[in-house]
Amino acid sequence: MTVFVNNQAVLTPEATSLRSLLTQLALAEKKGIAVAVNNAIVPRLAWEHFIVSENEKITILQATQGG
């Protein structure tokens, strides 16, 4: 199935958890990231159980240092 991660199409198997998708993208273990699905934040503790659906819009943000 296709989902959109930061506006780019990504192919992933059906019934994929958000954590599996992030692992596929090499992001699951990164610190300081936030993930929203269809503009709703999904807490890190819910990633394992959150199943992504066809055409969902996933936004991944990474915190950066600065001042």
N, C-alpha and C positions, 0 to 999 in steps of 0.2 A: 504494500500500500504506500501511498505518498503522503507525507506530512511536510509542512513548511517550517524550517528552522531559520529564524532570522531572515525570512523572505526567500530562502533557497529551498528548492524541492529536495527531499531526502527520501529514498526508498527504504522501507523497513518491513519486516514480516508482520502479518496480521497479529493482533492481540499482544503487541509489544508494550512492555511497561516503560514508563518514562525513564527509569534507571537504565534499562536495557538500551534504549535509544541513546542516552547520554554516554553509556559505555561504548556503543558503536562509534560515537563521535569523539571518543577519548576525553570526555569531560566529567565523568561520574565521580572521580576522586578529586577533582579540582576544588580548592578552597576558594571562598569568596564569590561564588556564582549564585545567581538567582534565576529561577525558571518560571515563566508564566505560560499558561496554555489558554489561548483565546482571551488574553488580557487579564487572566486571573492567576495570581501567584500560587504556585504549588509548593508547600513546605518540603524541605529535603526529606523529612521522615515519611512523607507520603509518596515519594518517587517510586518505590518498589511496587506499590499497589495501584498506582495511577496508570490505567491503560489508555494509550493514545488511540485516536480514531482517525480514519481517512480524512485528509484535507485539513486537519487541525493546524492552527497557527501557533507555533512554539517560539517564544522569545527567550534568549539566553543573554543575561547581562553579567559582566564581570566587574567586581569592585577594583578600583585602582587607587593608588596612593596619589596624593597631591595636596595642594593647599591653596 
